[in-house]
Amino acid sequence: MVQLIVGEKGKGKTKELLGMVDETLKTAEGNLVFVDKTHKHMYSLNKNIRLIDSSEYALLDSHEFIGFLCGILSEDNDIECIFLDSFLNIAKVGLDDLTPVVLRLGELSSMFDVNFVASVEANEKDIDDEIKGYIKISL
């Protein structure tokens, strides 16, 4: 499953995402991963959640980002959910390129039985109709 939290900058997407992390942790049977563009939320996350700072890996485009996620998944077969903050930034995509990347996340979700939750800096009206069904929260 892929879920998107969408809204303009400063609307509280990260706060919602962190709340979802806390809720998921209560019932999670597998491992949780939080990917961000910095280590900023290191102290906001439970110590049992793996924080990955994507800026340390010098990703250049969305293809490298998908490969990066596949590497994370190949390293740990027990990942239940990957939370992606600042998705457009870490995935190296703009709104025009968002749809194929989200659809690819859906494929990875099915292949590896992992959930993805991503915060996307955009208005719901700017999201392609093909992926509007993935929107869980619109701020």
QUIFENZI-V937931 format. One record per residue. N is the residue number from 1. PHI is phi in whole degrees, -180 to 180 (999 if undefined). PSI is psi in whole degrees, 0 to 359 (NA if undefined). Layout:
n->N phi->PHI psi->PSI
n->N phi->PHI psi->PSI
This chain:
n->1 phi->999 psi->141
n->2 phi->-120 psi->131
n->3 phi->-128 psi->140
n->4 phi->-116 psi->140
n->5 phi->-111 psi->114
n->6 phi->-116 psi->151
n->7 phi->166 psi->162
n->8 phi->-69 psi->166
n->9 phi->-57 psi->134
n->10 phi->84 psi->7
n->11 phi->-88 psi->353
n->12 phi->103 psi->22
n->13 phi->-62 psi->315
n->14 phi->-65 psi->321
n->15 phi->-61 psi->316
n->16 phi->-62 psi->317
n->17 phi->-62 psi->315
n->18 phi->-64 psi->324
n->19 phi->-63 psi->321
n->20 phi->-67 psi->325
n->21 phi->-61 psi->311
n->22 phi->-60 psi->317
n->23 phi->-66 psi->317
n->24 phi->-65 psi->322
n->25 phi->-59 psi->327
n->26 phi->-63 psi->329
n->27 phi->-121 psi->1
n->28 phi->-65 psi->136
n->29 phi->-102 psi->343
n->30 phi->-114 psi->191
n->31 phi->-87 psi->151
n->32 phi->-117 psi->142
n->33 phi->-128 psi->138
n->34 phi->-121 psi->115
n->35 phi->-106 psi->128
n->36 phi->-138 psi->172
n->37 phi->-87 psi->356
n->38 phi->-149 psi->179
n->39 phi->-93 psi->12
n->40 phi->-50 psi->322
n->41 phi->-95 psi->18
n->42 phi->-54 psi->319
n->43 phi->-91 psi->355
n->44 phi->-87 psi->344
n->45 phi->-102 psi->147
n->46 phi->-60 psi->147
n->47 phi->-63 psi->343
n->48 phi->-85 psi->358
n->49 phi->-102 psi->128
n->50 phi->-80 psi->121
n->51 phi->-99 psi->129
n->52 phi->-122 psi->126
n->53 phi->-92 psi->105
n->54 phi->-66 psi->338
n->55 phi->-65 psi->340
n->56 phi->-73 psi->349
n->57 phi->-109 psi->3
n->58 phi->48 psi->48
n->59 phi->-69 psi->138
n->60 phi->-103 psi->332
n->61 phi->-155 psi->179
n->62 phi->-67 psi->331
n->63 phi->-67 psi->318
n->64 phi->-65 psi->323
n->65 phi->-62 psi->314
n->66 phi->-63 psi->319
n->67 phi->-62 psi->321
n->68 phi->-59 psi->313
n->69 phi->-64 psi->319
n->70 phi->-62 psi->322
n->71 phi->-63 psi->318
n->72 phi->-62 psi->315
n->73 phi->-67 psi->325
n->74 phi->-71 psi->335
n->75 phi->-78 psi->337
n->76 phi->-146 psi->105
n->77 phi->-75 psi->354
n->78 phi->-102 psi->15
n->79 phi->-73 psi->126
n->80 phi->-95 psi->321
n->81 phi->-150 psi->140
n->82 phi->-118 psi->122
n->83 phi->-98 psi->132
n->84 phi->-122 psi->106
n->85 phi->-92 psi->148
n->86 phi->54 psi->51
n->87 phi->-55 psi->315
n->88 phi->-59 psi->322
n->89 phi->-71 psi->310
n->90 phi->-74 psi->331
n->91 phi->-86 psi->353
n->92 phi->60 psi->46
n->93 phi->-130 psi->157
n->94 phi->-105 psi->177
n->95 phi->-60 psi->328
n->96 phi->-66 psi->333
n->97 phi->-105 psi->6
n->98 phi->-67 psi->317
n->99 phi->-56 psi->307
n->100 phi->-62 psi->328
n->101 phi->-71 psi->318
n->102 phi->-65 psi->320
n->103 phi->-64 psi->323
n->104 phi->-67 psi->322
n->105 phi->-60 psi->321
n->106 phi->-61 psi->320
n->107 phi->-64 psi->315
n->108 phi->-62 psi->322
n->109 phi->-59 psi->314
n->110 phi->-68 psi->317
n->111 phi->-64 psi->320
n->112 phi->-112 psi->7
n->113 phi->51 psi->52
n->114 phi->-129 psi->146
n->115 phi->-99 psi->148
n->116 phi->-123 psi->134
n->117 phi->-128 psi->123
n->118 phi->-129 psi->140
n->119 phi->-95 psi->131
n->120 phi->-125 psi->123
n->121 phi->-79 psi->92
n->122 phi->-169 psi->155
n->123 phi->-77 psi->147
n->124 phi->-57 psi->323
n->125 phi->-65 psi->340
n->126 phi->-91 psi->356
n->127 phi->-84 psi->136
n->128 phi->-58 psi->138
n->129 phi->-55 psi->329
n->130 phi->-63 psi->335
n->131 phi->-119 psi->7
n->132 phi->-61 psi->333
n->133 phi->-66 psi->344
n->134 phi->-83 psi->348
n->135 phi->-72 psi->119
n->136 phi->-95 psi->320
n->137 phi->-135 psi->131
n->138 phi->-121 psi->120
n->139 phi->-107 psi->NA
